[in-house]
């Protein structure tokens, strides 16, 4: 589902009030368009039609909003990793294929938001210090590269991941609809991760 601005809406899990959900959804759209550092609390307040004080009533700081947004996005990746492992059963290659398919689907579906996750300096700094993010990256890496893969495999995995995300944002493909982009991206992603076509 997309908002009027073309930025996909973010399903917010239970545990957040309706007001917090509106704040998070507005923040996702603004972060995608302006970056985290380029988005002010006043901009978020304006987007949902409340005062800045009302936003502060829901979240104590902008960092708390960034954390809520990051948690939601990380939950999507964690669910993809868990589903891939379940689908793969005893076959590591089947799990890798399932996770890669879900990663491509998420990157395409969320292509307007992927840029903020991958390139926004505030988000990068925030996630680098966020322990749950590090654990999730280790989990994703073990599914994609194998539990026995050494640290030397991290660079190719990181390059491949960045290539997938970067491709969804590139001006060359901005006119492609999601299905066409997915159809072209999957075979290339398989090659990046050395999976059979």
trRosetta pair geometry for C-beta under 8 A, 3 or more apart (Angstrom, degrees):
i j d omega theta_ij theta_ji phi_ij phi_ji
1 8 6.7 105 79 -156 49 75
1 9 4.9 -28 99 35 101 115
2 5 8.0 -131 167 67 94 54
2 6 5.8 -10 178 -147 132 29
2 7 6.7 146 -155 75 85 25
2 8 5.2 -62 -99 -98 71 50
2 9 6.6 173 -126 -13 17 80
3 6 7.2 -45 71 22 71 20
3 7 5.4 -6 39 63 111 77
3 8 7.5 125 -1 -165 79 7
3 9 5.4 115 -49 -67 86 87
3 25 8.0 136 -71 169 132 105
3 29 5.9 -26 36 -97 157 135
5 29 5.9 100 54 -161 143 121
5 33 7.1 -58 165 -62 143 132
6 112 6.5 140 120 -68 88 156
7 28 7.0 168 148 123 128 89
7 29 4.5 145 77 -123 149 79
7 32 4.8 142 -129 72 132 154
7 33 7.0 -86 -59 -44 140 94
7 112 4.7 -129 -116 105 73 146
7 113 6.7 96 -161 -56 99 91
8 109 6.1 63 -84 158 165 76
8 110 5.6 -95 44 -105 141 59
8 112 6.6 159 5 41 80 111
8 113 6.7 -82 48 -11 99 120
9 25 6.1 -1 -154 -147 86 112
9 28 7.8 104 -152 83 38 140
10 24 6.7 -102 84 132 131 100
10 25 5.7 -166 47 -110 93 68
10 28 4.6 141 -16 -38 136 172
10 69 7.6 -13 171 -137 175 79
10 72 5.9 70 170 134 124 145
10 73 7.8 -57 -137 -68 127 78
10 113 7.9 101 -73 -90 110 163
11 72 7.8 179 84 -169 55 118
12 16 5.4 -61 156 51 125 140
12 20 7.8 175 171 112 152 85
12 21 4.4 -175 62 -130 155 91
12 24 5.4 110 -100 79 133 142
12 25 6.8 -90 -36 -54 122 91
12 72 6.1 -55 -119 -111 63 139
13 16 7.3 98 77 6 56 103
13 72 6.6 -175 2 -116 94 85
13 75 6.3 -58 -27 120 140 171
16 20 4.0 -127 -172 96 98 123
16 21 5.0 131 113 -62 120 76
16 24 6.6 -19 -170 -9 164 140
16 68 7.1 89 -96 -156 133 128
17 20 4.6 96 50 8 77 102
17 21 6.9 -133 96 -8 40 87
17 58 7.1 -130 58 -132 118 100
18 21 5.5 -51 -148 33 31 116
18 22 6.6 33 153 -19 63 102
19 22 5.8 -51 -152 34 33 111
19 23 6.5 33 150 -19 64 106
19 54 7.6 -114 -167 166 130 99
19 57 7.9 -27 136 95 149 104
19 58 5.1 -141 122 -93 108 129
20 23 5.5 -54 -149 37 35 114
20 24 6.2 35 154 -20 68 105
20 58 4.9 174 -86 -171 73 116
20 59 7.1 114 -126 -50 93 92
20 68 7.2 -129 176 -150 107 160
21 24 5.8 -53 -146 36 30 110
21 25 6.3 29 156 -18 64 108
22 25 5.8 -56 -146 38 29 111
22 26 6.3 28 156 -17 64 107
22 48 4.9 106 147 -134 113 133
23 26 5.9 -57 -149 38 28 109
23 27 6.3 29 153 -21 64 108
23 44 6.2 48 -154 168 79 121
23 48 6.3 -62 -86 -23 55 161
23 55 6.0 136 -124 -132 126 84
23 58 5.2 166 -17 102 157 153
23 59 6.5 -171 135 -9 154 119
23 65 6.5 -104 145 -120 110 113
24 27 5.6 -56 -148 36 31 113
24 28 6.5 36 154 -24 65 100
24 65 6.9 -171 -98 -154 62 81
24 68 5.2 -103 -103 124 116 124
24 69 5.9 172 -154 -78 88 74
24 72 6.8 105 176 -20 137 150
25 28 5.9 -47 -151 27 31 112
25 29 6.9 26 154 -12 61 105
26 29 6.0 -60 -156 39 33 109
26 30 6.2 24 154 -12 69 112
26 44 5.2 119 113 -152 121 74
26 47 4.0 144 -156 105 122 130
26 48 4.9 -94 -47 -47 153 100
27 30 5.8 -62 -143 44 31 107
27 31 5.8 34 159 -22 69 108
27 39 6.9 114 -145 146 70 152
27 44 5.5 5 -78 -115 79 122
27 65 5.0 -172 -100 168 161 120
27 66 7.8 -137 171 -76 139 47
27 68 7.8 87 59 76 152 108
27 69 5.6 -117 109 -65 123 131
28 31 5.9 -54 -142 37 25 110
28 32 6.4 27 156 -21 61 107
28 69 5.8 168 -78 -133 80 116
28 113 6.3 -17 -177 -113 95 130
29 32 5.8 -56 -150 33 28 113
29 33 6.5 14 157 -8 64 110
29 47 7.1 168 74 -162 122 150
30 33 5.9 -63 -145 44 33 103
30 34 5.6 -24 176 29 72 113
30 39 4.3 109 136 -123 115 129
30 43 5.6 134 -144 128 147 120
30 44 6.2 -117 18 -83 158 72
30 47 6.2 -117 -53 -46 121 156
31 34 7.0 -76 -118 59 18 73
31 35 6.5 -6 -161 -176 57 13
31 36 5.3 16 -132 -78 102 63
31 39 5.6 -69 -78 -10 57 153
31 69 6.7 99 -2 -180 159 167
31 113 7.3 49 94 -137 101 84
31 116 4.7 83 145 -149 96 160
31 120 7.2 -41 -176 -64 95 168
31 123 7.6 92 -171 -63 126 129
32 112 4.7 50 -178 139 134 91
32 113 4.6 -64 -94 -93 115 62
32 115 7.0 96 -150 55 66 100
32 116 5.4 -98 -95 -19 46 130
33 112 7.9 0 -64 173 64 111
34 38 3.6 -136 161 107 93 115
34 39 4.9 130 83 -63 121 80
34 43 7.3 -41 37 154 162 168
35 38 4.2 77 59 17 94 108
35 39 6.8 -165 86 -14 47 90
35 116 6.2 175 -119 -117 49 90
35 120 4.7 162 -148 -120 89 111
35 122 7.2 116 163 24 95 113
36 39 6.1 -66 -151 32 27 108
36 66 6.0 51 -144 -108 130 119
36 116 6.5 116 -36 -164 84 108
36 120 5.0 105 6 162 98 142
36 122 3.9 -125 84 76 128 132
36 123 5.2 150 -19 -45 140 88
36 126 7.8 -111 163 -6 175 138
37 120 7.1 175 2 -171 88 101
37 121 7.0 0 -19 62 134 94
37 122 4.8 158 -48 -31 90 132
39 43 5.4 -120 -158 71 68 138
39 44 6.7 69 167 -49 107 92
40 43 4.7 107 55 0 76 98
40 44 7.3 -137 100 0 47 83
40 62 7.9 -78 -156 -94 38 140
41 44 5.5 -52 -152 36 39 113
41 45 6.2 42 149 -21 69 104
41 52 5.3 82 124 -144 108 101
41 55 5.4 173 -172 98 99 149
41 56 7.3 42 -175 -58 146 83
41 62 5.6 -116 -63 -75 97 101
41 65 7.9 159 -104 -4 84 150
42 45 5.5 -51 -146 37 34 114
42 46 6.2 36 153 -21 66 104
42 52 5.3 -35 -91 -80 65 120
43 46 5.7 -51 -146 36 31 112
43 47 6.4 35 153 -25 63 105
44 47 5.7 -54 -150 31 31 114
44 48 6.8 2 160 4 64 106
44 55 5.7 99 100 -119 115 148
44 65 7.0 -58 -109 -147 168 166
45 48 6.6 -76 -153 49 27 90
45 50 5.3 -101 -157 80 80 72
45 51 5.9 -23 -168 154 135 16
45 52 4.6 -93 -39 -79 159 53
45 54 6.6 121 -131 57 104 96
45 55 4.8 -101 -77 -27 92 126
46 49 7.4 32 -172 -75 31 36
48 55 7.8 128 49 -82 128 98
50 54 3.8 -90 160 74 125 147
50 55 6.5 146 93 -45 117 76
51 54 4.8 109 57 -3 74 98
51 55 7.5 -133 102 -1 48 82
52 55 5.5 -49 -157 32 42 113
52 56 6.5 43 146 -18 68 103
53 56 5.4 -52 -149 38 36 114
53 57 6.5 47 147 -29 64 99
54 57 5.4 -44 -153 24 36 118
54 58 7.1 28 150 -13 62 101
55 58 5.9 -61 -158 38 37 106
55 59 6.5 -31 165 42 73 93
55 65 7.9 -12 180 -68 108 135
56 59 7.0 -82 -129 73 28 57
56 60 6.9 40 -162 -135 71 29
59 62 7.7 89 119 -89 127 22
59 64 4.1 -179 -170 95 102 121
59 65 4.9 96 134 -58 172 81
59 68 7.0 -100 -103 -11 132 137
60 64 5.3 97 46 -19 77 151
61 64 5.0 112 56 -1 70 97
61 65 7.6 -128 105 1 48 83
62 65 5.4 -50 -157 34 44 113
62 66 6.4 46 145 -20 70 101
63 66 5.4 -50 -147 36 36 114
63 67 6.2 40 152 -22 66 103
63 126 7.7 -179 -142 -119 85 123
64 67 5.5 -48 -146 35 32 115
64 68 6.5 36 152 -21 63 102
65 68 5.7 -51 -149 34 33 112
65 69 6.4 32 152 -17 65 105
66 69 5.8 -55 -149 38 31 110
66 70 6.1 31 153 -19 66 109
66 122 7.2 -100 -124 139 150 112
66 123 7.1 -153 -160 -100 114 72
66 126 5.8 -101 144 -133 133 168
67 70 5.7 -55 -144 39 29 111
67 71 6.2 34 155 -24 64 105
67 126 7.7 -137 -77 -178 65 127
67 130 7.8 168 -123 -113 83 129
68 71 5.8 -51 -147 32 29 113
68 72 6.7 28 155 -18 62 105
69 72 6.0 -58 -155 34 31 110
69 73 6.5 22 154 -12 66 108
70 73 5.9 -60 -147 42 32 106
70 74 5.9 30 157 -18 69 110
70 123 7.3 168 -86 -147 109 91
70 126 6.6 -139 -63 124 153 125
70 127 6.4 -170 -142 -84 134 90
70 130 6.6 -112 143 -113 150 174
70 133 7.1 -48 172 -71 121 121
71 74 5.8 -57 -142 40 27 109
71 75 6.2 34 155 -27 63 104
71 132 7.7 30 -112 90 77 151
72 75 5.7 -50 -151 28 29 114
72 76 7.0 33 149 -21 60 99
73 76 5.7 -49 -159 27 37 114
73 77 6.9 32 148 -12 66 102
73 110 7.9 126 -129 -166 104 162
73 113 7.6 -154 -104 142 129 131
73 117 6.4 -157 163 -95 158 132
74 77 5.6 -53 -152 39 40 110
74 78 6.1 41 150 -21 70 105
74 132 6.4 88 149 124 159 111
74 133 6.0 -105 -106 -96 137 74
74 136 5.6 -149 -163 -32 104 170
75 78 5.6 -51 -142 38 33 112
75 79 6.3 36 156 -21 64 104
76 79 5.9 -54 -150 35 28 111
76 80 6.5 30 150 -21 62 105
76 106 6.2 138 143 -128 121 132
77 80 5.5 -53 -150 33 34 114
77 81 6.5 34 152 -18 66 103
77 103 8.0 42 -129 -104 86 81
77 106 7.2 128 -86 163 69 175
77 136 5.9 79 102 173 121 131
77 140 6.7 -37 169 -72 112 132
78 81 5.7 -52 -149 35 34 110
78 82 6.3 32 153 -17 66 106
78 136 5.6 -84 -77 -123 91 114
78 139 7.3 43 -123 83 75 151
79 82 5.7 -54 -144 39 32 111
79 83 6.1 31 156 -18 66 109
80 83 5.9 -56 -144 39 28 110
80 84 6.2 30 155 -22 63 108
80 99 6.3 101 145 -138 94 70
80 102 3.9 171 -152 134 110 139
80 103 6.5 125 152 -63 150 61
80 106 6.4 -68 -67 -34 152 137
81 84 5.7 -55 -147 35 29 112
81 85 6.5 28 156 -17 64 104
81 99 6.1 32 -110 -119 54 119
81 136 7.4 -177 -2 -160 151 80
81 139 5.3 73 166 131 160 112
81 140 5.4 -104 -90 -87 128 69
81 143 5.6 -172 -148 -9 90 154
82 85 5.9 -55 -150 35 30 109
82 86 6.4 28 153 -16 64 108
83 86 5.7 -56 -148 39 32 111
83 87 6.1 30 154 -18 67 108
83 98 6.9 -137 119 153 80 122
83 102 6.6 122 77 -75 121 157
84 87 5.7 -55 -143 39 30 109
84 88 6.0 27 157 -19 65 111
84 95 5.0 92 147 -167 88 69
84 96 7.6 79 172 -75 127 11
84 98 3.8 164 -134 101 76 105
84 99 3.5 30 -122 -63 170 79
84 102 6.1 -121 -61 14 108 134
84 143 5.8 81 101 -177 130 146
85 88 5.8 -58 -143 39 28 110
85 95 5.2 30 -105 -137 44 125
85 99 7.9 39 -41 -60 62 112
85 143 6.2 -100 -69 -109 90 121
86 89 7.5 23 175 -65 33 55
87 94 6.6 -135 123 145 81 101
87 95 6.8 143 75 -106 78 57
87 98 4.1 147 80 -113 135 161
88 91 5.1 -128 -177 74 80 75
88 92 6.6 50 169 -115 139 17
88 93 7.6 164 -144 70 114 35
88 94 4.0 154 -130 93 73 88
88 95 2.6 -56 -27 -60 166 75
88 96 7.3 81 -100 1 143 50
88 97 7.6 139 -93 43 101 83
88 98 5.6 -135 -51 16 89 130
88 143 7.9 167 4 -153 155 100
89 94 6.8 3 36 80 81 140
89 95 7.8 -154 33 -58 38 95
91 94 3.7 57 96 11 121 113
91 95 6.6 168 94 -13 65 81
92 95 5.5 -55 -148 37 35 113
92 96 6.3 39 153 -22 68 103
92 143 7.9 -171 -154 -155 79 51
92 146 5.9 46 178 -107 148 83
92 147 7.9 -114 -113 -4 133 88
93 96 5.5 -48 -147 34 35 114
93 97 6.4 37 152 -20 64 104
93 195 7.0 144 -162 -131 90 94
93 196 8.0 31 -179 12 130 100
94 97 5.6 -51 -147 36 33 113
94 98 6.3 33 153 -19 65 106
95 98 5.7 -55 -146 38 31 111
95 99 6.2 27 156 -16 66 107
95 143 5.4 -113 141 -158 113 95
96 99 5.9 -57 -145 39 28 106
96 100 6.1 28 157 -19 65 109
96 143 6.3 166 -89 152 60 73
96 144 5.6 102 -131 -129 92 42
96 193 6.6 -175 172 150 117 134
96 195 6.1 -169 118 -90 118 125
97 100 5.9 -56 -144 37 27 110
97 101 6.4 30 155 -21 62 106
97 190 7.7 21 -120 -114 81 101
97 195 5.8 147 -87 -164 81 146
98 101 5.8 -55 -151 34 29 113
98 102 6.5 23 154 -13 63 107
99 102 5.7 -58 -149 41 34 108
99 103 6.1 36 153 -22 68 105
99 140 7.1 161 -177 -146 139 76
99 143 5.0 106 -37 130 162 132
99 144 6.1 -115 95 -73 139 80
100 103 5.6 -51 -143 35 32 113
100 104 6.4 31 157 -17 65 104
100 144 7.1 107 -65 -117 89 97
100 186 7.9 110 134 -144 103 74
100 189 5.7 160 -179 137 112 118
100 190 6.7 112 136 -87 154 61
100 193 5.8 -134 -97 31 138 159
100 195 6.6 -138 11 -2 164 157
101 104 6.0 -56 -150 37 28 108
101 105 6.3 30 151 -20 63 108
101 186 7.0 24 -112 -128 71 113
102 105 5.4 -51 -144 37 34 115
102 106 6.2 34 156 -18 67 104
103 106 5.8 -54 -146 38 30 108
103 107 6.2 30 155 -19 65 108
103 161 7.5 -84 -179 -125 143 83
103 164 6.5 35 134 134 109 163
103 189 7.6 179 86 -169 109 146
104 107 5.7 -55 -144 38 30 111
104 108 6.2 26 158 -15 65 108
104 164 6.2 -108 -97 -157 71 126
104 182 6.2 113 143 -138 110 79
104 185 5.5 163 -152 115 118 119
104 186 5.6 110 149 -89 173 72
104 189 5.4 -130 -76 -5 123 169
105 108 6.1 -60 -147 39 26 106
105 109 6.0 21 159 -14 65 114
105 182 6.8 36 -97 -123 58 126
106 109 5.8 -57 -137 43 28 108
106 110 5.7 -9 172 15 66 117
107 110 6.6 -72 -131 57 18 86
107 111 6.4 54 157 -85 59 73
107 114 5.6 52 -145 -92 71 148
107 164 5.3 -137 -58 144 175 101
107 165 5.4 -126 -135 -95 120 58
107 168 4.9 -167 152 -31 96 150
107 185 7.7 -144 87 160 125 158
108 111 5.8 -9 -151 -47 29 109
108 168 5.7 -149 -94 -119 49 124
108 178 5.1 112 156 -153 112 87
108 181 5.3 159 -129 100 114 119
108 182 4.9 -29 -63 -72 172 90
108 185 6.8 -174 -68 36 116 154
109 178 6.6 51 -86 -143 52 137
110 113 4.5 -56 177 51 95 110
110 114 5.6 118 110 -47 89 84
111 114 5.4 -35 -138 11 36 120
111 115 8.0 45 166 -22 55 89
111 168 3.8 -136 -121 156 108 116
111 169 6.1 180 -178 -71 92 63
111 178 7.9 -164 -6 -106 125 87
111 181 7.7 -17 -63 132 151 165
112 115 7.2 -49 -178 16 31 107
113 116 5.7 -51 -167 34 56 111
113 117 6.5 50 141 -17 77 105
114 117 5.6 -61 -152 40 38 110
114 118 5.8 14 160 -5 74 116
114 165 4.6 -165 171 -153 126 96
114 168 5.7 62 41 77 156 131
114 169 6.2 -137 80 -51 111 112
115 118 6.2 -68 -136 47 25 96
115 119 5.4 -34 -173 32 67 117
115 120 7.3 87 133 -36 67 88
115 165 7.8 160 -73 164 44 103
115 169 5.1 110 -70 -111 105 148
116 119 7.2 -68 -105 55 14 75
116 120 4.6 11 -157 -21 59 132
116 123 5.8 104 158 -20 75 158
117 120 7.3 24 -40 22 10 103
117 123 6.0 -116 -123 146 33 147
117 127 7.9 61 -161 -41 74 153
117 165 7.6 -113 80 -145 105 144
118 124 7.9 32 174 -78 24 101
118 162 6.6 136 -159 -126 130 75
118 165 4.8 141 -55 134 156 152
118 166 7.3 -133 126 -62 159 71
119 124 7.5 -28 -169 -46 11 121
120 123 4.0 63 79 16 110 111
120 124 6.5 178 84 -14 54 85
121 124 5.5 -53 -140 37 32 114
121 125 6.2 32 160 -18 66 106
122 125 6.0 -57 -149 38 28 109
122 126 6.1 28 153 -21 63 110
123 126 5.5 -54 -143 38 31 114
123 127 6.1 24 160 -14 66 108
124 127 6.2 -60 -144 40 25 103
124 128 6.2 31 155 -27 62 108
125 128 5.7 -53 -147 29 28 115
125 129 6.9 9 160 -3 61 108
126 129 6.5 -77 -162 43 27 97
126 130 6.2 29 148 -34 67 117
127 130 5.1 -56 -139 28 38 120
127 133 4.5 -155 -163 -180 84 172
128 133 7.8 -65 -62 91 15 137
130 133 4.1 64 89 6 106 116
130 134 7.1 171 90 -14 57 82
131 134 5.5 -52 -149 33 39 113
131 135 6.5 38 155 -18 69 102
132 135 5.6 -52 -148 37 36 112
132 136 6.3 37 153 -20 67 105
133 136 5.6 -55 -148 37 32 112
133 137 6.3 34 153 -21 66 104
134 137 5.7 -52 -147 34 31 111
134 138 6.5 34 152 -19 63 103
135 138 5.7 -54 -153 35 33 113
135 139 6.5 34 149 -20 65 105
136 139 5.5 -53 -150 35 35 114
136 140 6.3 33 154 -17 68 104
137 140 5.7 -52 -144 39 32 110
137 141 6.1 36 155 -22 65 108
138 141 5.7 -56 -145 37 28 114
138 142 6.4 28 156 -21 64 105
139 142 6.0 -55 -149 33 28 108
139 143 6.7 23 154 -14 63 104
140 143 5.9 -59 -153 37 32 108
140 144 6.1 18 156 -9 68 113
141 144 5.9 -63 -140 45 29 103
141 145 5.5 -17 177 20 70 116
141 149 7.2 -128 157 73 92 131
141 153 7.8 131 -174 106 103 105
141 154 6.6 -7 -139 -109 139 80
141 157 5.8 86 -127 140 87 165
142 145 6.9 -64 -116 56 20 81
142 146 7.0 -56 -167 118 53 16
142 147 5.0 36 -163 -97 105 59
142 149 7.4 -172 -118 33 49 106
144 157 5.8 118 106 -135 133 118
144 193 6.2 -93 -168 -140 100 128
145 149 3.7 -39 136 -3 110 171
145 153 4.5 128 -160 141 143 139
145 154 7.8 -75 -29 -76 168 46
145 157 5.4 -66 -55 -72 124 135
146 149 4.6 117 65 -34 86 98
146 153 8.0 -43 44 148 91 174
149 153 4.1 -57 177 39 118 157
150 153 6.1 118 62 0 53 97
151 154 5.4 -28 -168 -2 55 120
152 155 7.0 -42 -172 18 45 104
153 156 6.1 -58 -161 45 52 105
153 157 5.9 52 146 -22 78 111
154 157 5.6 -62 -146 42 32 112
154 158 6.0 32 157 -22 69 107
155 158 5.7 -53 -143 36 29 110
155 159 6.3 29 156 -18 64 106
156 159 5.6 -54 -144 38 33 112
156 160 6.2 34 157 -21 66 106
157 160 5.8 -55 -148 36 29 111
157 161 6.3 30 154 -19 64 107
157 193 7.8 51 -116 -112 70 88
158 161 5.7 -54 -146 37 30 111
158 162 6.2 28 156 -16 65 108
159 162 5.8 -57 -146 40 29 109
159 163 6.2 34 153 -25 64 107
159 192 7.8 -147 107 -165 86 114
160 163 5.6 -53 -148 32 30 114
160 164 6.7 32 153 -20 63 101
160 189 7.3 101 180 -148 101 67
160 192 3.9 141 -131 153 106 121
160 193 5.6 110 -177 -65 160 76
161 164 5.9 -53 -155 30 32 110
161 165 6.6 22 153 -8 65 108
162 165 5.9 -59 -147 45 33 107
162 166 5.6 32 157 -20 69 114
163 166 5.7 -56 -136 42 26 110
163 167 6.1 32 161 -26 62 106
163 192 6.0 -167 69 -115 142 153
164 167 6.0 -56 -151 29 24 111
164 168 7.1 22 154 -20 59 103
164 185 6.8 90 -140 -176 79 119
164 189 5.5 50 -97 -106 112 112
164 192 7.4 -146 -52 55 93 161
165 168 6.1 -58 -159 28 34 110
165 169 7.0 14 153 -7 65 111
166 169 6.0 -71 -155 42 36 104
166 170 6.4 53 152 -52 71 98
167 170 5.7 -35 -145 -1 35 119
167 173 6.6 40 169 13 71 152
167 185 6.0 149 111 -115 140 110
167 188 7.6 139 -98 95 170 144
168 173 7.2 -91 -139 91 26 135
168 181 6.6 81 -121 171 74 140
168 185 7.4 17 -72 -96 82 154
170 173 5.3 64 72 20 91 97
170 174 7.4 -129 99 -41 46 79
171 174 5.4 -25 -144 -15 42 121
173 176 4.7 -37 -171 16 79 123
173 181 5.7 96 173 -111 126 106
173 184 7.9 -151 -121 71 129 141
176 180 4.4 -127 -167 90 100 117
176 181 4.5 127 115 -60 127 88
176 184 7.5 -64 -157 20 160 133
177 180 5.2 88 55 13 74 103
177 181 7.0 -144 93 -5 34 93
178 181 5.8 -61 -147 40 29 111
178 182 6.1 29 157 -20 67 109
179 182 5.7 -54 -145 37 29 112
179 183 6.2 32 155 -23 64 107
180 183 5.7 -54 -147 34 30 114
180 184 6.6 19 158 -9 64 107
181 184 6.2 -64 -151 42 29 102
181 185 5.8 21 158 -19 67 119
182 185 5.8 -62 -134 41 26 109
182 186 6.2 34 168 -34 65 104
183 186 6.7 -44 -144 17 20 109
184 187 7.4 -67 -171 34 33 98
184 188 7.0 16 150 -4 66 118
185 188 5.8 -72 -155 46 38 108
185 189 5.7 38 155 -25 77 111
186 189 5.7 -56 -142 36 29 111
186 190 6.4 34 158 -23 64 103
187 190 5.6 -50 -150 31 33 115
187 191 6.7 32 152 -18 64 102
187 197 5.8 27 -138 -128 94 105
188 191 5.7 -54 -153 35 35 110
188 192 6.5 40 149 -23 66 103
189 192 5.5 -48 -148 32 35 115
189 193 6.5 11 159 2 66 108
190 193 6.3 -72 -150 52 27 93
190 195 4.3 -94 -158 71 81 101
190 196 7.2 -53 174 84 124 22
190 197 5.8 129 106 -93 148 57
191 194 7.1 28 -171 -80 35 37
191 195 7.7 -92 -58 47 22 66
191 197 7.5 8 -62 -69 84 96
